[in-house]
Amino acid sequence: MNNNNFNYMMGGHSSFFGLIITIVVFVIIIKLIVSFSVMHQQKKDENPEIKLKKRIRNYKDSGLSDNDVKLFRETMGEAKKHILGWDKAVQKLTDLSVIEDVTGGVQAAKKTFQFIAKNPTELTKQNDFLYKDLPNMTKLIASYEMLMAESVKNDTDLSETLFLIKTLSAKVADNYHKILMRDVKIISEEVTNDHA
């Protein structure tokens, strides 16, 4: 058997093994995609009513009465509207987008909202955020949009409104920072006590 025939025969085997490996890898990838898709679909398919019941049970487990749960859900519903409106305005208006880049207020508002949703007893500690800061931001944004829509724009009024929006956005971000630091302090105390 000459050398060319040997290489040809071995090349045939390596191509065959390469094909087998490619098929095996392809099958594994398909299985992974299907399993992730099924898991994702199961999460999506969870009935909204079941999700609601789970959340309400969580609220009650946190010590909230039926009236407290009702108030909590109403308050959080309003807060969500304010945050979504703020986020939409940031995406639409360049000046507000710049303020968001500097302060991170909308992102902090979303994270504060999530924190309260997971810790319903925090509702009373976040009165300023829920009942003052978010409604005031909605009013300021509406005022800014009205000023921008005027045919003759008053630069002083626009600047003042943007300054107030920036100040309030920074306040919301600072509030979230305080929440984080409070959690860090609690964890730090636990770690310190564990080593003592």
C-alpha positions as CSV (number, residue, x, y, z in Angstrom):
1,M,0.0,0.0,0.0
2,N,1.5,3.3,-1.0
3,N,1.6,6.4,1.1
4,N,-1.2,8.2,-0.9
5,N,-3.7,5.4,-0.4
6,F,-3.0,5.3,3.3
7,N,-3.5,9.1,3.7
8,Y,-6.7,8.8,1.6
9,M,-8.1,6.0,3.8
10,M,-7.2,7.8,7.1
11,G,-8.6,11.1,5.7
12,G,-11.9,9.2,5.2
13,H,-11.9,8.1,8.8
14,S,-11.1,11.5,10.2
15,S,-13.9,13.0,8.1
16,F,-16.3,10.4,9.3
17,F,-15.3,11.0,13.0
18,G,-15.5,14.8,12.4
19,L,-19.0,14.3,11.0
20,I,-20.0,12.2,14.1
21,I,-18.6,14.8,16.5
22,T,-20.4,17.6,14.6
23,I,-23.7,15.7,14.8
24,V,-23.3,15.0,18.5
25,V,-22.5,18.7,19.2
26,F,-25.4,19.8,17.1
27,V,-27.8,17.4,19.0
28,I,-26.5,18.7,22.4
29,I,-27.0,22.3,21.3
30,I,-30.6,21.6,20.2
31,K,-31.3,19.8,23.5
32,L,-30.0,22.8,25.4
33,I,-32.1,25.3,23.4
34,V,-35.2,23.2,23.8
35,S,-34.7,22.8,27.6
36,F,-34.1,26.5,28.1
37,S,-37.1,27.3,25.9
38,V,-39.3,24.9,28.0
39,M,-38.1,26.4,31.3
40,H,-38.7,29.9,30.0
41,Q,-42.2,29.0,28.7
42,Q,-43.1,27.4,32.1
43,K,-42.2,30.7,33.8
44,K,-44.3,32.7,31.3
45,D,-47.2,30.3,31.5
46,E,-47.6,30.7,35.2
47,N,-51.1,32.1,35.6
48,P,-51.1,35.8,36.6
49,E,-53.8,34.9,39.1
50,I,-51.5,32.4,40.8
51,K,-48.7,35.0,40.8
52,L,-51.0,37.5,42.4
53,K,-52.0,35.0,45.1
54,K,-48.4,34.2,45.8
55,R,-47.6,37.9,46.2
56,I,-50.6,38.5,48.5
57,R,-49.6,35.5,50.6
58,N,-46.0,36.9,50.8
59,Y,-47.5,40.3,52.0
60,K,-49.6,38.6,54.6
61,D,-46.6,36.5,55.7
62,S,-44.8,39.9,56.2
63,G,-47.5,40.9,58.7
64,L,-49.8,42.9,56.5
65,S,-53.6,42.8,57.1
66,D,-56.1,42.6,54.2
67,N,-56.5,46.4,54.4
68,D,-52.8,46.8,54.4
69,V,-52.4,44.6,51.4
70,K,-55.1,46.6,49.6
71,L,-53.3,49.9,50.4
72,F,-49.9,48.4,49.5
73,R,-51.1,47.3,46.1
74,E,-52.8,50.6,45.3
75,T,-49.7,52.6,46.4
76,M,-47.4,50.3,44.4
77,G,-49.7,50.6,41.4
78,E,-49.5,54.4,41.5
79,A,-45.7,54.3,42.0
80,K,-45.3,52.0,39.0
81,K,-47.3,54.5,36.8
82,H,-45.0,57.3,38.0
83,I,-41.8,55.3,37.3
84,L,-42.9,54.1,33.9
85,G,-43.9,57.7,32.9
86,W,-40.5,59.0,34.1
87,D,-38.7,56.3,32.2
88,K,-40.7,57.0,29.0
89,A,-39.9,60.7,29.3
90,V,-36.2,59.9,29.8
91,Q,-36.2,57.8,26.6
92,K,-38.0,60.5,24.7
93,L,-36.4,63.8,25.8
94,T,-32.6,64.3,25.4
95,D,-32.3,66.7,28.4
96,L,-33.9,64.2,30.7
97,S,-31.7,61.4,29.3
98,V,-28.6,63.5,30.1
99,I,-29.9,64.0,33.7
100,E,-30.5,60.2,34.0
101,D,-26.9,59.5,32.8
102,V,-25.6,61.8,35.5
103,T,-27.9,60.9,38.4
104,G,-29.3,57.4,37.7
105,G,-32.6,58.4,39.2
106,V,-34.9,56.3,37.1
107,Q,-32.8,53.2,37.7
108,A,-32.7,53.9,41.4
109,A,-36.5,54.4,41.4
110,K,-37.0,51.0,39.8
111,K,-34.7,49.3,42.2
112,T,-36.3,51.1,45.2
113,F,-39.7,49.9,43.9
114,Q,-38.4,46.3,43.6
115,F,-37.0,46.6,47.2
116,I,-40.3,47.7,48.6
117,A,-42.2,45.0,46.6
118,K,-39.9,42.4,48.2
119,N,-40.1,44.0,51.6
120,P,-43.6,45.3,52.1
121,T,-43.0,46.5,55.6
122,E,-40.6,49.1,54.1
123,L,-43.7,50.9,52.6
124,T,-44.0,53.3,55.6
125,K,-40.2,54.0,55.6
126,Q,-40.4,55.1,52.0
127,N,-43.2,57.6,52.3
128,D,-41.2,60.5,50.8
129,F,-40.2,58.4,47.8
130,L,-43.8,57.1,47.2
131,Y,-46.0,60.0,48.1
132,K,-43.7,63.0,47.4
133,D,-40.8,62.3,45.1
134,L,-42.5,60.2,42.4
135,P,-45.6,62.4,42.1
136,N,-43.5,65.6,42.1
137,M,-41.3,64.1,39.4
138,T,-44.4,63.4,37.3
139,K,-45.5,67.0,37.7
140,L,-42.1,68.4,36.9
141,I,-41.8,66.3,33.8
142,A,-45.3,67.4,32.7
143,S,-44.3,71.1,33.3
144,Y,-41.1,70.6,31.3
145,E,-43.0,69.1,28.4
146,M,-45.5,71.9,28.4
147,L,-42.7,74.5,28.5
148,M,-41.0,72.7,25.6
149,A,-44.2,72.7,23.6
150,E,-44.7,76.5,23.8
151,S,-43.9,78.4,20.7
152,V,-41.8,81.0,22.6
153,K,-39.6,79.1,25.1
154,N,-38.5,80.8,28.3
155,D,-35.0,79.6,28.9
156,T,-35.0,80.6,32.5
157,D,-38.1,78.5,33.2
158,L,-36.7,75.6,31.3
159,S,-33.4,75.7,33.1
160,E,-35.1,76.0,36.5
161,T,-37.4,73.0,35.7
162,L,-34.4,70.9,34.6
163,F,-32.5,71.9,37.7
164,L,-35.4,70.7,39.9
165,I,-35.7,67.5,37.9
166,K,-32.0,66.9,38.3
167,T,-32.2,67.6,42.0
168,L,-35.1,65.3,42.6
169,S,-33.5,62.6,40.5
170,A,-30.4,62.8,42.6
171,K,-32.5,62.6,45.7
172,V,-34.1,59.4,44.5
173,A,-30.7,57.9,43.7
174,D,-29.4,59.0,47.1
175,N,-32.4,57.4,48.8
176,Y,-31.7,54.1,47.1
177,H,-28.0,54.3,48.0
178,K,-29.1,54.7,51.7
179,I,-31.2,51.6,51.4
180,L,-28.2,49.7,50.0
181,M,-25.9,51.0,52.7
182,R,-28.5,50.0,55.4
183,D,-28.4,46.4,54.0
184,V,-24.6,46.5,53.9
185,K,-24.5,47.7,57.5
186,I,-26.8,44.8,58.6
187,I,-24.6,42.3,56.7
188,S,-21.5,43.8,58.2
189,E,-22.9,43.5,61.7
190,E,-23.8,39.8,61.0
191,V,-20.3,39.1,59.7
192,T,-18.7,40.8,62.7
193,N,-20.9,38.9,65.1
194,D,-20.1,35.6,63.4
195,H,-16.4,36.3,63.9
196,A,-16.8,37.4,67.6
